[in-house]
């Protein structure tokens, strides 16, 4: 079979078949009455329909509002164990450093600024409004700074985006003096400071 | 995939697509080549004689210099504000070294009493001060800073992050290569100005971000000269034999690519070190420079500048550094010592350059992590933002203070808290002024300083 014949004959034959099908469908279409009678079953007589409709519908279940929970949500208090007389100052430093690591894990960066700015961030002034430190935490002074066991605000020394050195002024309450308490795992100074 | 089959299957549509890709890639290549040709032409126009030498020297003050005590207002009213704000950190008014500034704003300033050399250079017109420079991505007001309505650099007040930002001028999320602005300057002009296998970027203070380029890396040396392998040192017969054996090992022809690469790089480093050491061997001792770390670094810089012809260099970018400026603790005495050391090194370096008639072609400038809080923590000062800086050299339009000095009142429009000054001049503007003098054309400044277009001017005017 030549390709020219194939490209001409096949579409014409297809069109002819389609047209014939449409004609036959129109001529032998069932009448609406036949269709209706074929759909009515013995169970769908008018009497039966009336009887079925007279059956009372089941009532919707009564909606009740649940009672208020009797227990309040658990508060985060990341500094609960801070300045505990039974622990040592190094533990205090580790508690604060652990809190900063938690914050960095969530926010992918450390809070920056002075003591009160970092505390504000940890009290909810952050993108997710997470309150790690409650407003009434006893380790905060009147200026909103977290203080060490001698009452001196901690110093947050921003060494890099991933590292804040937490410093307690120690018993003499003077920062950057001999008795300062800093993390034992950190070197006192960066090489380039 | 068989390349022959690929070629057979190329149809009109794929041919057009491939052609478009090729056109895009070649146009960028031609653009780069065109820029380099323009630079070559500019270099040729500016002359290639012996006098066409320029160097910039970055003096980095690690830790964040408290420049609130470097440049101090001396008129009665503003000094009173200064003294009240600084409390125990205040320098007594009668100790200030008065600056005979040519500024016409009627204000008067003094500098720290330990900076006698800089005082002399300023009043002689060879030194200028640039006020309140800091890391900025775009101009910002206090409201912009607080409400984040302008782009603000990430990780402010953090040592290492601000050191990086000062040296790269690229914020961490920027979509450009994290290179330093000294390195980007060198990428543009090294091939057109220098005829040397030694990089025009020279660090006397180890690794830094300032000199990381896209194609160039710094040549690192120390104040004693360049060294490579310890095995090459030593004078007895055994040491000489070992050194000779080591050189023979490096000279072998290796089939393994890793071995060959190691041998090639090592040979190149040894050759550069030999060239360098030979070139500076006859340089002066520059005894006017102090025997401090910074003094020794600048002494080696002076030797390299004197040896520039032997080194084949017409443009050089040096990096020197000194630390200890993170003065949280008792500050007054330690800071006086730090500024005194900086002062003697700067003054000695200027004299050294004078002795080889190179003052006009070398410009030195200071940089630091950040300024410090104007407020005291009771003993020292804490991390700040904007700070004042020194530019020194014969080509500097000296005896002037550039930029806007901040309003020292707490709560002023410049105070982001505790006297952490919101910068009024960006590092980009500061660097662009130096880069333009160095030979970077105006059209290429955005290549070196991607944010420079955000600022009103790229020329602060302190270079002639």
Interface residues (C-beta under 8 A of the other chain):
Chain A: X109 X112 X113 X114 X117 X155 X157 X158 X159 X160 X161 X174 X175 X176 X177 X189 X190 X191 X192 X193
Chain B: X62 X63 X64 X154 X155 X156 X157 X158 X159 X160 X161 X163 X321 X323 X324 X325 X326 X328 X329 X330 X369 X377 X378 X379 X380 X382 X383 X417 X418
